[in-house]
Amino acid sequence: MLVGAFTGLFEAALLLSGDGDCVPVVHEGKRRGVHVIVGAHEASLSDELRRSADRVRYLGPDCLRALAVAETS
């Protein structure tokens, strides 16, 4: 995500993580004009990452199951 932000590869990024360790990457992407959307389970999303993102989408329990099924098809 960070390389794409530096090179202007995209205007928006979807980060699928709730880990607060991603906050510096989100900040740098936003500083470079990238719109950052975070997708995570609500219970595992760090408060700092929630505040850092431009938008947050909460993933339900069926989300990962649907991805696993799509990957094996």
C-alpha positions in Angstrom: 0.0 0.0 0.0 2.8 2.4 0.9 4.7 2.0 -2.4 1.4 2.6 -4.4 0.8 5.7 -2.3 4.4 7.0 -3.0 4.1 6.3 -6.8 0.6 7.6 -7.3 -0.5 4.1 -8.4 -4.0 4.5 -6.9 -6.3 7.0 -5.3 -7.9 4.7 -2.7 -6.7 1.8 -0.7 -8.6 -0.9 1.2 -6.7 -2.2 4.2 -8.1 -5.5 5.6 -6.7 -5.3 9.1 -7.6 -4.1 12.6 -4.0 -4.0 13.8 -2.9 -0.7 15.3 0.6 -1.3 13.9 -0.9 -0.2 10.5 -1.6 3.3 11.7 1.7 4.8 10.4 1.0 3.3 6.9 -2.5 4.8 6.9 -1.2 8.2 8.0 1.5 8.2 5.2 -1.0 7.1 2.6 -3.4 9.9 3.6 -0.6 12.4 3.7 0.0 11.5 0.0 -3.6 12.0 -0.9 -4.8 8.3 -0.8 -8.3 7.7 0.6 -7.9 4.9 3.1 -10.7 2.5 3.9 -10.2 0.0 6.7 -12.1 -3.3 6.7 -12.0 -5.3 10.0 -14.0 -7.1 12.6 -15.4 -4.5 15.0 -14.1 -6.3 18.1 -10.5 -6.5 16.7 -10.2 -3.0 15.3 -7.9 -0.8 17.2 -9.3 2.6 18.3 -6.3 4.4 16.8 -6.7 2.7 13.4 -10.5 3.5 13.4 -9.7 7.1 14.0 -7.0 7.2 11.3 -9.0 5.7 8.5 -11.1 7.9 6.1 -13.8 5.2 6.3 -14.3 2.0 8.2 -16.3 -1.1 7.0 -17.0 -3.8 9.6 -16.6 -7.3 8.4 -19.2 -9.9 9.6 -18.4 -13.5 10.5 -19.6 -14.7 7.1 -17.1 -12.5 5.2 -14.1 -14.7 5.7 -16.2 -17.8 4.9 -17.3 -16.2 1.6 -13.7 -15.4 0.7 -12.6 -18.9 1.4 -15.3 -20.4 -0.7 -14.6 -18.0 -3.6 -10.9 -18.9 -3.5 -11.5 -22.6 -3.8 -14.0 -22.3 -6.7 
